[in-house]
Amino acid sequence: MPEFIPNKATICVVNFKTHDFTKLCLRSVRKFTDYPYEVLVVDNDSRDESLEYLKSLPWIRLIEREDKDGNLRGSPAFSSALDIGLKNCNTEYFVTLHSDTFVLKNEWLTTLINYFNSDKQTACVGSGKIELSPAWQNSIKKATDFKTIKRKLLKEPDPLGMHRYYNRTICAVYRTDILIKENLAFEMWDKEGLTVGKKLYFELVDKGYKTVELPEKKMRQLIVHLAHATQVINPNDFKIRKKTVNKIHSNIKKVMANDLIKQILEDDSLDK
């Protein structure tokens, strides 16, 4: 097994036609990351201004993919791009960060890596869904989740199999050597409802590795995630429900109006 550079992380971002989001994501990483790192961006044949922007950045490693078969769309393309990133990772930690995920706080990466606590059996640190809705709305949603309430009243066990909890690739940190040693990949199962990184996470847990599952509240202090934003701004490449489109456009407007977000977007020095 290859040697990995200790006390350093590779932050992998996958880009597909998300110019403003990718710019904001990368600039926020540059602004708020104190832990030793490098950024690896895998572009899924965007052929647009986002790719031109990436080519202008001297401080990232860029891998360009050519869509020869017309398959570089959607979650399978995203998962295969992360696998390319992992194969090109030579650092102790491998970090997945969606291009529509933006860092909000200094020492975000140090905070996440500290959860490993030097335990070589801890393989992953992350969290579940990161909702943009206010905390009170999320509380109401959980309180009215009748399936969960019924399960608890009947003292039934938590879901197993494909319905188990898993750390999302929205923002997650992995020990590179464990993923390589166990020959794990971000590729998806050919089953409905299994998203990117879910199979990998289940395999880590089933093999006996420890994982850290952060509460949504803690992760929201470090990042903000515009779920489904890539699909919404590229309607010709993705199918998405109108109700979801309206919700995501509202979320995009709210996030982009934030003063911190506007400051990062206006700071061109973060590209140099």
VMD Tcl script that draws the C-alpha trace (Angstrom):
set ca {
  {0.00 0.00 0.00}
  {1.35 3.47 -0.84}
  {2.52 5.92 1.81}
  {0.24 8.89 2.42}
  {1.43 12.33 3.50}
  {0.55 12.59 7.21}
  {-1.33 15.53 8.71}
  {-2.57 16.70 5.33}
  {-5.91 16.48 3.51}
  {-7.01 16.35 -0.11}
  {-10.29 18.19 -0.62}
  {-12.08 16.76 -3.65}
  {-14.73 18.86 -5.41}
  {-16.67 17.61 -8.44}
  {-17.75 20.27 -10.94}
  {-20.51 20.10 -13.51}
  {-21.67 23.45 -14.90}
  {-21.87 25.20 -11.52}
  {-19.72 28.28 -12.11}
  {-20.90 30.55 -9.28}
  {-21.32 27.72 -6.80}
  {-17.94 26.18 -7.57}
  {-16.29 29.59 -7.31}
  {-17.94 30.20 -3.94}
  {-17.09 26.71 -2.71}
  {-13.41 27.00 -3.62}
  {-13.03 30.56 -2.37}
  {-14.63 29.62 0.95}
  {-12.17 26.73 1.27}
  {-9.28 29.10 0.54}
  {-10.55 31.65 3.05}
  {-11.33 29.40 5.99}
  {-9.00 26.37 5.82}
  {-6.05 26.37 8.22}
  {-5.26 22.62 8.18}
  {-2.62 21.63 5.56}
  {-4.51 20.76 2.40}
  {-4.65 20.67 -1.35}
  {-7.70 20.93 -3.57}
  {-8.43 18.46 -6.35}
  {-11.28 19.35 -8.71}
  {-12.68 16.76 -11.11}
  {-14.67 18.32 -13.95}
  {-17.32 16.18 -15.64}
  {-16.95 17.65 -19.13}
  {-18.65 20.96 -18.31}
  {-17.43 22.83 -21.42}
  {-18.60 26.14 -19.99}
  {-17.40 29.13 -17.97}
  {-17.00 27.01 -14.85}
  {-14.27 24.98 -16.56}
  {-12.56 28.14 -17.82}
  {-12.63 29.48 -14.27}
  {-11.05 26.29 -12.92}
  {-8.29 26.46 -15.51}
  {-7.42 29.95 -14.26}
  {-6.73 28.82 -10.69}
  {-3.03 28.13 -9.99}
  {-3.63 26.60 -6.56}
  {-5.82 23.60 -7.47}
  {-5.21 20.32 -9.25}
  {-7.72 19.96 -12.08}
  {-8.69 16.68 -13.72}
  {-10.79 17.09 -16.87}
  {-13.04 14.26 -17.98}
  {-14.30 13.91 -21.53}
  {-17.84 12.62 -21.92}
  {-17.27 10.19 -24.78}
  {-20.34 8.07 -24.11}
  {-22.75 10.70 -22.84}
  {-22.70 9.25 -19.31}
  {-21.16 12.08 -17.29}
  {-24.48 13.21 -15.84}
  {-26.16 12.67 -12.51}
  {-25.13 10.72 -9.43}
  {-23.23 7.88 -11.20}
  {-20.97 10.47 -12.84}
  {-20.50 12.21 -9.51}
  {-19.54 8.98 -7.75}
  {-17.07 7.98 -10.44}
  {-15.50 11.45 -10.25}
  {-14.97 11.01 -6.49}
  {-13.33 7.66 -7.19}
  {-10.95 9.38 -9.61}
  {-10.20 11.90 -6.88}
  {-9.51 9.12 -4.39}
  {-7.14 7.38 -6.80}
  {-5.21 10.64 -7.10}
  {-5.08 11.28 -3.35}
  {-1.69 10.96 -1.63}
  {-2.62 12.51 1.75}
  {-3.70 11.04 5.07}
  {-7.26 12.35 4.72}
  {-9.64 12.48 1.77}
  {-12.39 15.10 2.00}
  {-15.53 15.11 -0.13}
  {-17.12 18.52 -0.59}
  {-20.00 19.19 -2.98}
  {-19.61 22.18 -5.27}
  {-22.83 23.62 -3.79}
  {-21.41 23.35 -0.25}
  {-19.79 26.46 1.19}
  {-17.51 26.76 4.21}
  {-18.59 29.26 6.85}
  {-16.06 29.11 9.64}
  {-12.33 29.20 10.35}
  {-10.77 25.88 11.35}
  {-13.68 23.92 9.88}
  {-11.39 21.18 8.61}
  {-9.29 21.05 11.78}
  {-12.53 20.72 13.74}
  {-13.63 17.72 11.67}
  {-10.24 16.01 11.71}
  {-9.97 16.40 15.48}
  {-12.92 14.01 15.78}
  {-10.64 11.21 14.56}
  {-8.76 11.69 17.86}
  {-5.71 9.81 16.50}
  {-7.77 6.60 16.44}
  {-6.56 4.59 13.46}
  {-9.82 2.60 13.44}
  {-11.96 5.70 12.89}
  {-12.59 5.76 9.15}
  {-15.03 8.60 8.56}
  {-16.32 11.84 10.09}
  {-19.45 13.48 8.70}
  {-23.16 13.99 9.15}
  {-26.51 13.24 7.56}
  {-28.69 15.69 5.66}
  {-27.95 19.38 6.11}
  {-31.26 21.20 5.93}
  {-31.54 24.92 5.19}
  {-34.87 25.14 6.95}
  {-34.96 26.82 10.39}
  {-34.37 24.56 13.38}
  {-37.99 24.88 14.51}
  {-39.24 23.61 11.14}
  {-36.87 20.65 11.27}
  {-38.07 19.89 14.80}
  {-41.69 19.90 13.65}
  {-40.79 17.67 10.71}
  {-39.15 15.15 13.02}
  {-42.00 15.39 15.53}
  {-44.52 14.56 12.79}
  {-42.52 11.72 11.28}
  {-45.20 9.16 12.04}
  {-43.21 6.21 10.71}
  {-40.44 6.91 13.22}
  {-42.94 7.58 16.02}
  {-44.72 4.31 15.29}
  {-41.45 2.40 15.23}
  {-40.43 3.81 18.61}
  {-43.85 3.17 20.18}
  {-43.72 -0.43 19.02}
  {-40.08 -0.63 20.12}
  {-39.04 -1.77 16.70}
  {-35.33 -1.59 15.76}
  {-33.95 1.18 13.59}
  {-33.99 0.50 9.84}
  {-31.36 -1.88 8.51}
  {-30.03 -2.58 5.06}
  {-30.22 0.21 2.52}
  {-32.35 2.36 4.84}
  {-29.67 2.76 7.51}
  {-28.14 6.09 8.45}
  {-25.00 7.09 6.56}
  {-22.64 10.07 6.50}
  {-23.32 12.10 3.38}
  {-20.62 13.13 0.91}
  {-21.90 16.72 1.19}
  {-18.96 17.25 3.54}
  {-17.16 14.21 4.91}
  {-13.60 13.27 5.89}
  {-12.19 9.77 5.33}
  {-8.94 8.05 6.24}
  {-7.41 7.45 2.82}
  {-5.38 4.39 3.82}
  {-8.49 2.56 5.05}
  {-10.41 3.20 1.83}
  {-7.46 2.02 -0.25}
  {-6.67 -0.99 1.95}
  {-10.27 -2.18 1.85}
  {-10.56 -1.42 -1.88}
  {-13.65 0.74 -1.29}
  {-15.23 3.10 -3.79}
  {-17.93 5.76 -3.95}
  {-19.68 3.96 -6.79}
  {-23.40 3.41 -6.32}
  {-25.36 0.22 -6.03}
  {-27.67 -0.44 -8.92}
  {-30.68 -0.05 -6.66}
  {-33.17 2.76 -6.26}
  {-32.59 5.04 -3.29}
  {-28.88 4.36 -2.82}
  {-27.01 7.61 -3.26}
  {-23.32 8.43 -3.63}
  {-21.15 7.18 -0.76}
  {-23.92 5.16 0.89}
  {-22.54 1.77 -0.11}
  {-19.03 2.80 0.94}
  {-20.24 3.93 4.36}
  {-22.17 0.71 4.96}
  {-19.10 -1.32 4.03}
  {-16.95 0.62 6.50}
  {-19.43 0.00 9.32}
  {-19.95 -3.66 8.41}
  {-16.19 -4.21 8.41}
  {-16.04 -2.96 12.00}
  {-14.55 0.49 11.46}
  {-15.61 3.36 13.67}
  {-17.37 6.40 12.24}
  {-18.29 9.74 13.76}
  {-21.83 10.90 13.05}
  {-22.11 14.60 13.79}
  {-25.50 16.11 14.62}
  {-26.84 18.32 11.86}
  {-26.68 21.31 14.20}
  {-22.90 20.97 14.58}
  {-22.24 20.57 10.87}
  {-24.43 23.57 10.07}
  {-22.06 25.69 12.14}
  {-19.27 24.85 9.69}
  {-20.94 24.70 6.26}
  {-24.05 25.51 4.29}
  {-25.36 23.18 1.59}
  {-27.63 24.10 -1.32}
  {-29.13 20.65 -1.91}
  {-30.10 19.88 -5.54}
  {-28.78 23.26 -6.72}
  {-26.75 21.68 -9.53}
  {-29.86 20.01 -10.94}
  {-31.99 23.13 -10.66}
  {-29.59 25.42 -12.54}
  {-29.10 22.81 -15.27}
  {-32.68 21.86 -16.21}
  {-31.63 20.47 -19.60}
  {-29.41 17.88 -17.93}
  {-31.59 16.84 -14.99}
  {-35.24 16.11 -14.32}
  {-36.58 17.53 -11.07}
  {-40.05 18.24 -9.70}
  {-41.43 21.77 -10.06}
  {-42.15 21.95 -6.32}
  {-38.51 21.14 -5.59}
  {-37.32 23.65 -8.20}
  {-39.24 26.46 -6.53}
  {-37.93 25.52 -3.11}
  {-34.30 25.34 -4.27}
  {-34.51 28.67 -6.11}
  {-35.78 30.21 -2.89}
  {-32.90 28.64 -0.96}
  {-30.36 29.85 -3.53}
  {-31.69 33.41 -3.31}
  {-31.53 33.35 0.49}
  {-28.01 31.95 0.71}
  {-26.55 34.19 -1.99}
  {-27.98 37.25 -0.21}
  {-26.01 36.44 2.94}
  {-23.39 39.12 3.67}
  {-20.57 36.62 4.24}
  {-21.36 34.80 1.01}
  {-21.40 38.07 -0.93}
  {-18.04 39.07 0.56}
  {-16.45 35.80 -0.53}
  {-17.84 36.10 -4.06}
  {-16.50 39.65 -4.34}
  {-13.01 38.76 -3.10}
  {-11.08 37.96 -6.29}
  {-7.83 37.70 -4.30}
  {-8.96 34.26 -3.14}
  {-8.40 32.95 -6.66}
  {-4.69 33.78 -6.67}
}
mol new
graphics top color blue
foreach p $ca { graphics top sphere $p radius 0.5 }
foreach p [lrange $ca 0 end-1] q [lrange $ca 1 end] { graphics top cylinder $p $q radius 0.2 }
display resetview
